[in-house]
Amino acid sequence: VGDSLAVVDARAARPGSGRVLSHDHRLDRSDAERLRIERAGGEVRKDKSGPYRLYPGGLMMGRVLGDVDTPLAVAEPGIRVALAPPGGARIVVASDGLWDELSPRAALKLAHALAPDRA
């Protein structure tokens, strides 16, 4: 939900070659979220110096938890089921604080650099 993202790497032989399990709901990255909001009667626009925002409310995301002042920003998460292989997998779940700095591949490489009990 929001600007969170989950990536998984189940291939220990090729660290960093995982796949994205989710997508964030930032309006500058999600055509589907912008379309959902516009179909519901909301407005998505880019201000002069910033990212796309949802109006009313001014949020940068179309899905959030706990923001009741913006009814078009829903709390419904994207759900995906993925089975881990018998040997296990590394999953990185983080918000934009990480993803604005690292690619999913780089984050998974860092996770593989740690022992399983520390990752």
N, C-alpha and C positions, 0 to 999 in steps of 0.2 A: 504494500500500500504506500502511496506517496512516492518518495524518492528512494525507496529501498530496492535492492536488487539481490538476487540469490544466484550463485554460480556453483556448479558441481564439477568435480574432476574425479572420475572413478578409474582412471587409467594411470596407475602408479608408474608404469614403464615410461610414460610420456608426460611428466608433470607439466601443468600449464596448458594442457590441450582439452580443457573441459568445455562445458556448454552452459549457456545462460538458462536458468530455470524460470525466471520471472522477468518482468520489465517494469521500469518505474513509470509513474503516472505524471511526470512533469510535462506540462503542456507544450514546452518547446521541443520535446522528444517524442510525443505521442499524437499522431494524427487521429487515432481512434478515440482518444480521450477528448480531443477538441471537437470532433464530430458528435460524440455522445452528448456533450454539454450544449452544443448549438442546437441539436435536435430537441433537447429538453427545454429550450427557450433561454438558455444562458448566453453570455457573450464572452468570447475569448479574444483578447487583443494584446498587442505588443505596445508597451509604452515607449516613449522616445529613447530612454536610456536603459531599458531593462528587458527581461524575458517576457514571454507570453504569460498573461494572468487571466484568471477566471473572475468575471463580474456578474452579479454582485459578490463582493468579498475580497477580491484582489489577491487570491492565492495563486501560487505557481503550479499547483497540482490539482488534478481532478478527483483524486481519491485521498482521503485523510481519515485519521481517527480522532474523534473528539472535537471537531470544529462544527458546532451546531449552528453557527451564525451564517454558514454558507451552505444552503440546502442542496445545491447542485454538486457539491463536493461530497461524494458518497463514501461510505466506509466499507464498501464491498470489496474484498481483496480478490486478486487473481489467484486461483488455486491450480496447482499442477502436481501430479503424483509422479514420482520417479523412484524406481527401485534401485537400491545400491547392490552392487555385486557382492558375492561372498567375501571378497577380500577387503571390502569397505570402500569408502570414498571420502574425499574432502569437500566440504561445503562452506562457502563463504557467504554470509548474509550481512549486508551493511547498508548504510544510508549514503547520501550524497557526500558526506565528509570524506569517505574513502573513494567513492567512484568518481568524484571530480578530480582526483589526483592519480588514481591507478586504473589501468584497464583490467577487465576480468582475468585475462591471461597473467598479468603481473601479480595480481592478488593471489591467484592459485599457486604461482611459483613460490611466493612467500610462504603460503600455507604448507607447501611441500618441504620447505627448508627446515621446518620444525618437526621434532619428534611427534608421533601421533598423540601422545598424552599432553602435549603443549600446544598443539595447533589450534 
